Structure formats: structure tokens, C-alpha cells
């Protein structure tokens, strides 16, 4: 599997694993089964129960085509509609746990999904999907042609890196920072601080936590006002995120 490194709007790199060919094929066939089921239901309702076939005999060819397109139009727009509504996922992708994302870190938009949908004609419809399989396997980022044009990739959510593995910290809109001097630290500094703190906390290594607090105080000039080393480190991490988000 290919590993993707995506830059967030905070210039933080988050690593993802590209969805495998097997996952993408599995998702495709689940969606295909759903579309087939819809087609069968529509056919039974309109052509068997409502006897629409008899009406067809009285219509010209263009009218027949128009009715067919109207009835089966949801199948045509299935992927683009669901990916737009569910932020990069169809029902098949949800079940397999994969998702379409932008490789520049931004949320994919309707234009991106439209481009991917349009190129399905070449990727999937022609040559029984061979083009899509070849491009996904040969691409470093596991992209088919539609992904390359749209600047997207399909990732697996099973191995998605959690926010706890980055320097990001969850902070609310009403958060009030305590230590403005944290801006003296860099992203790399915060990454080291967070990783060291997490390891030390997991092992109840208070000596390392104390050394970490002392190092931060010496480098930044900040003085621990919380009285608790763990709380101090948590506040430092949140303060850094607050100031970098609002700079």
C-alpha cells in the first residue's frame, strides 16, 4: 500500500494509507449491486406493475429514451451525488471504510467529485476497468486518471492517523490561552514535546515529565502557573495550537 502525506491548513503533515485495489474494487461492486437493485425495483414498478411497456408502443424513439433516462438517472449520478453529500464516500466506500480526499489537505469539493465522475467513463466503463486498475497500481499515490486530474486520492480510514499523533490539540471556540510565549517554539518542538509527554505519561515517568517542563521554561521563559506538570504541558500544547490558528 502507498503512504500519502497530506499537509493540513496548519502546515502539519498527516500520513494516510492509500486504499488498496482490492478495497476499491470491493467498494465498486457494493455500489454496483445497489444500482442494480434500484434498476430492478424501478423496472418491476413501472414495467411490470404499472404496465409502462404498453405506453412505450405509442411513443417515438426520443420519448422512450427520455423516459428511460428519467427513470434510471439516479444510477447515472449515484457516485457524484453521494460523494458530494457524504464528503467523499458512497455507500460502498462507507462499508469498505475508504474515502476520497484532496492531496493538498483541503476538503474535496463538488468540482473535484465531478471530475472524478466524468473520468469514470475512461477509467471504469472502458475495457472493464482495466485502465483504472493499471493506473492505481502504477501510481505512487494509488490514483486513477480521475484522481490525477482532480488532485484527489482514495485513502483507507482503517489506518487513518488520529489527531493524537500530530501536534494538533482539540480546542473550543471559547478557549482562553495562558502562555503567549509558546510562539517561541516551532512545530517540530511541539511535535517532540507532545510525543515525549505521551510516552512519559503512559509509563508514569514523572522524571521525564519534570525535565520536559523545565526545558520548556528555560527555552521560552514561561513559568508553570498550574502547579501540576501534566496540566502545564497540556495547556502549552493547546496554547500553541490556539496562537498558530489565529496568527
C-alpha positions in Angstrom: 0.0 0.0 0.0 1.1 3.5 -0.7 1.5 6.1 2.0 0.2 9.6 1.4 1.5 12.6 3.3 -1.1 15.4 3.4 -0.4 18.9 4.6 -3.2 20.4 6.7 -4.0 24.1 6.7 -1.8 24.4 9.8 1.1 23.1 7.7 1.1 19.9 9.7 1.8 16.7 7.8 -0.6 13.8 8.4 0.1 10.4 6.9 -2.6 8.2 5.4 -2.5 4.9 3.7 -3.9 4.8 0.1 -6.8 2.4 -0.4 -5.7 -0.8 -2.0 -7.0 -2.0 -5.4 -9.0 -4.7 -3.5 -10.7 -2.2 -1.3 -11.6 0.0 -4.3 -12.9 -3.0 -6.3 -14.9 -4.1 -3.3 -16.4 -0.7 -2.9 -17.2 -0.6 -6.6 -19.1 -3.9 -6.6 -21.1 -2.9 -3.5 -22.2 0.3 -5.2 -22.8 -1.7 -8.4 -25.1 -4.1 -6.5 -27.0 -1.1 -5.1 -27.5 0.4 -8.5 -28.6 -3.0 -10.0 -31.1 -3.4 -7.1 -32.5 0.1 -7.8 -32.8 -0.7 -11.5 -34.7 -4.0 -10.8 -37.1 -2.2 -8.4 -37.8 0.6 -10.9 -38.3 -2.0 -13.7 -40.8 -4.0 -11.6 -42.8 -1.0 -10.6 -43.0 0.8 -13.9 -42.8 -2.0 -16.5 -44.5 -4.9 -14.6 -47.0 -3.4 -12.2 -47.8 -0.1 -14.0 -47.5 -1.7 -17.5 -45.4 1.2 -18.8 -44.3 -1.1 -21.6 -47.7 -0.7 -23.3 -47.4 3.0 -23.3 -43.9 2.7 -25.0 -45.6 1.2 -28.1 -47.4 4.5 -28.7 -44.3 6.7 -28.3 -41.5 7.7 -30.7 -37.9 6.7 -30.0 -36.8 10.0 -28.5 -39.7 10.0 -26.0 -38.8 6.4 -25.0 -35.1 7.4 -24.5 -36.2 10.4 -22.4 -38.4 8.3 -20.1 -35.6 5.7 -19.7 -33.1 8.4 -18.8 -35.5 9.9 -16.3 -36.2 6.6 -14.6 -32.6 5.5 -14.4 -30.9 8.9 -13.9 -30.2 8.2 -10.2 -27.9 5.4 -11.3 -26.0 7.7 -13.6 -25.4 10.4 -10.9 -25.1 7.9 -8.0 -21.4 8.3 -7.2 -21.1 12.1 -7.7 -24.3 12.7 -5.6 -23.3 10.6 -2.7 -19.6 11.7 -2.6 -20.8 15.3 -2.5 -23.3 14.6 0.3 -21.1 12.3 2.3 -17.8 14.2 1.9 -16.0 11.7 -0.4 -17.9 8.5 0.3 -20.6 6.4 -1.4 -22.4 3.6 0.5 -19.8 1.2 -0.9 -16.9 3.3 0.4 -18.6 3.7 3.8 -18.8 -0.1 4.1 -15.3 -0.7 3.0 -14.1 2.3 5.0 -12.4 4.3 2.3 -12.8 7.9 1.4 -11.9 10.5 -1.3 -9.6 13.3 -0.1 -7.7 16.1 -1.7 -3.9 15.5 -1.7 -3.3 19.2 -0.8 -5.1 18.8 2.5 -8.3 20.6 1.7 -11.8 19.0 1.6 -12.7 17.9 -1.9 -15.5 19.9 -3.4 -18.2 19.2 -6.0 -15.9 20.2 -8.9 -13.4 17.5 -7.8 -16.1 14.8 -7.5 -17.5 15.9 -10.9 -14.1 15.5 -12.5 -13.7 12.0 -11.0 -17.2 11.1 -12.1 -16.6 12.3 -15.6 -13.3 10.3 -16.0 -15.1 7.1 -14.8 -16.0 6.8 -18.5 -12.4 6.2 -19.3 -11.2 4.6 -16.0 -14.0 2.2 -15.3 -16.5 1.9 -18.2 -14.0 1.3 -21.0 -12.1 -2.1 -21.1 -13.9 -3.4 -17.9 -12.0 -1.2 -15.5 -8.5 -2.3 -16.7 -7.4 1.3 -17.1 -8.3 2.2 -13.5 -6.6 -0.9 -12.1 -3.4 -0.2 -14.1 -3.2 3.4 -13.1 -4.0 2.7 -9.4 -1.3 0.1 -9.2 1.3 2.1 -11.1 0.6 5.5 -9.4 2.7 6.3 -6.3 -0.4 7.7 -4.6 -2.8 5.0 -5.8 -4.7 7.3 -8.1 -6.8 6.5 -11.2 -6.9 9.0 -14.0 -9.9 10.8 -12.5 -8.0 11.3 -9.2 -4.9 12.6 -11.0 -7.0 15.2 -12.9 -9.0 16.2 -9.8 -6.0 16.2 -7.4 -7.6 13.6 -5.2 -6.7 10.2 -3.7 -8.7 7.5 -2.1 -7.5 6.6 1.4 -8.3 3.8 3.9 -9.9 5.1 7.1 -8.9 1.9 8.9 -5.3 3.2 9.3 -6.1 6.9 9.4 -3.7 8.8 11.7 -5.6 10.1 14.7 -5.2 13.7 15.8 -3.3 12.5 18.8 -0.5 11.5 16.5 0.0 15.1 15.4 0.8 18.4 17.1 -2.9 19.3 16.8 -5.0 19.6 20.0 -8.8 19.9 20.3 -9.7 23.4 21.5 -13.1 25.1 21.6 -14.0 28.5 20.2 -14.2 29.9 23.7 -10.7 28.7 24.7 -8.6 31.3 26.5 -4.8 30.9 26.3 -2.5 31.2 29.2 1.1 31.3 27.9 1.6 33.7 24.9 5.4 32.9 24.9 4.7 29.4 23.4 5.0 31.0 20.0 8.8 30.9 20.6 8.5 27.2 19.9 8.4 25.6 16.4 6.1 22.9 15.0 9.0 20.4 15.4 9.5 21.5 19.0 5.8 20.9 19.7 5.9 17.5 18.0 8.8 16.4 20.2 7.1 17.8 23.3 3.8 16.0 22.6 5.3 12.7 21.7 7.7 12.7 24.7 4.8 13.7 27.0 2.5 11.0 25.7 5.2 8.3 26.2 6.1 9.5 29.6 2.5 9.8 30.7 1.8 6.3 29.5 4.7 4.9 31.6 4.1 7.2 34.6 7.6 8.6 34.0 7.3 11.7 36.2 11.1 12.4 36.0 10.9 12.8 32.2 7.8 15.0 32.5 9.6 17.2 35.0 12.6 17.5 32.7 10.3 18.4 29.8 8.6 21.1 31.9 12.0 22.5 33.0 13.2 22.6 29.4 10.2 24.5 28.2 10.5 27.0 31.0 14.2 27.6 30.2 13.7 28.0 26.4 10.6 30.1 26.4 10.7 32.0 29.7 7.3 30.6 30.6 6.7 29.8 34.3 4.4 26.9 35.3 1.3 28.6 36.8 -0.9 25.5 37.1 1.0 23.8 39.9 0.8 20.5 38.0 3.3 19.4 35.4 0.9 17.4 33.3 -1.7 20.2 33.2 1.0 22.6 32.3 2.1 20.5 29.3 -1.5 20.1 28.2 -2.0 23.9 28.3 1.2 24.6 26.4 0.1 22.3 23.6 -3.4 23.9 23.4 -2.0 27.4 23.6 0.4 26.7 20.8 -2.5 25.5 18.6 -4.6 28.5 19.6 -1.9 31.0 18.6 -0.9 29.3 15.4 -4.5 29.0 14.3 -5.1 32.7 14.9 -1.8 34.2 13.6 
